[in-house]
Amino acid sequence: MSITPFLRAAGLLAIALTLPACSIGSGGGAGRNAASQAIVASGTFVIDNIDPGSAQGGSAGKELAGQQIYGRLAKPDATGKLVPDLAEAWKPSADAKSWDFTLRGGLKFSDGSPLTSEDVVASFDRLIDINGPYAANYKGVSAKAGSDTVVTFTSPAPDPALPSKLTTLFVLPSGVPADAASYFAKPVASGPFMVESFTPSSELKMVPNPHYWGGAPKVKSLTIRSIPDVAAKLAALRTGEVDVVWGVPDDQIPALRSDASLKVEAVPSNGNFTMWFNSGIPALKEAKVRKALWQAVDFGTIIKQLYPVTGQPADSPLAPTVFGYAPQTPVAYDPGAAKKALEEAGYPFDKPLRLQFGQAQFKPFLQAVVSSWAKIGVKADLLQKEQAVFIEDLLALKWDVNFQLLGTAGYDAATNLGRLYPCAAKRTGYCNPDLDELLAKAGSATDQNERKELYTQASKIIWDDAVGMFPMTSKVSYVWNKNVSGFTLDALGYPDFSKAVESGS
């Protein structure tokens, strides 16, 4: 299969790499100087909302902003291991129905007020009340402050994955209402940075939080800027207007690696390209139809041509770095068998599938998918949506096929399979009582080997029933000027800049 036409636009990006090289310490771009100690970054995700509990706006952008501005009880390190953040320790009860988290002593918010367990409880209750994307992780869970430094989470059943789930809880001061748009223009911070200014979908500028428990960051400012056009992003990197970028197309990586002033690294993510089918519509109700649509796409060739550096064919709904991952039998490319199966099932070839996605960088990949389907007579309309609309339509099931780079919070299958695939989640139109039973058992099993086996069985059902197509496990490519160091190359594009330094040229 040839997808060269879809790569022509990407080839235009090379124009950016022919620009004359400028000084790239702190001083290539206008308004920068060698003593600025300022870092400007531009990643994959648009930040249009910095309320970490809100259901509005793209969750990826909120996650990126949230990890700079707000603290969490615990957080995953670069390998996926949970490490202390605001909490210095945590332990379960004997039956794992409750967990005690002990906060560090002397915690403060950015305004100097004390951060206590009451703030953690209020933040948790607010997350539940708003009923945002991650609220489903906490069905029946309650939080209670035992003292200023101890908070206890209690669930109706054993929940060994609760610490991993709580990586999605960002701590705000008590009293922040559910509807608080004006508050988040300049929220009080509990993380390493606090907001200086925020223009949704454009730029988030932050300065160090002087009261951060880990010590105020060394840089004078951190700006995360949205530059959707990749050529413009790379041009800004080369001129020094931007110091760090990530999510760079694979075809640009060789030239970037040849530039002695830059560093390039691709890190394995905990996310898979995930293309859910809406099993609630008549055309996609049958597993054999969904599997046939999967068979009709030559994902191996598409990945080889578009993602030779950052992609590899997936063999599970979960990435290999996630607890609960288990390899499944690959779905072989067979367009002849796919077309025959669709014809036998009475598939409506005259009605286009609505394939929705939210980010421009995935368009060539999805164009290639649509091209594959067209070869067997399946029509599809490719619908790129602004992030807030994408999320709203995703939850309302206003799509036939939905594309996401879907990660796993806390690197535990409970926050992916356990949250998204039960009938009650209503995320895909798919409902299977046998799967529900497996996921419920896995969610409450305290033996790790038993949990892994149950998630293995659940993954097999999701894979074999083609609840979606799971074509690729991804890496995240980072490129940065050598004057910047000390930041963490996060596996899903949420780098930690709390220890970053900018040395000047």
Secondary structure, DSSP 8 states (H G I E B T S, - for coil): ---HHHHHHHHGGGGGGGS-----SS-SSTT--TT--EEEEE-S-------TT-SSS-HHHHHHHHHHH---SEEE-TTS-EEESSEEEEEE-TTSSEEEEEE-TT-B-TTS-B--HHHHHHHHHHHHHHT-TTGGGGTT-EEEESSSSEEEEE-SS--TTHHHHGGG-----TT--SS-TTGGGS---SSSEEEEEEETTTEEEEEE-TT-TT---SSSEEEEE----HHHHHHHHHHTS-SEEE---GGGHHHHHT-TTEEEEEEEEEEEEEEEE-TTSGGG-SHHHHHHHHHTS-HHHHHHHH-TTTEEE-SSSS-TTSBT----------HHHHHHHHHHTT--TTS-EEEEE--GGGHHHHHHHHHHHHTTT--EEEEE--HHHHHHHHHTT--SEEEEEE--GGGBGGGTHHHHSSGGG-SSS---HHHHHHHHHHHH--SHHHHHHHHHHHHHHHHHTTSEEEEEEEEEEEEEETTEE--B--TTS--B-TT-EE---
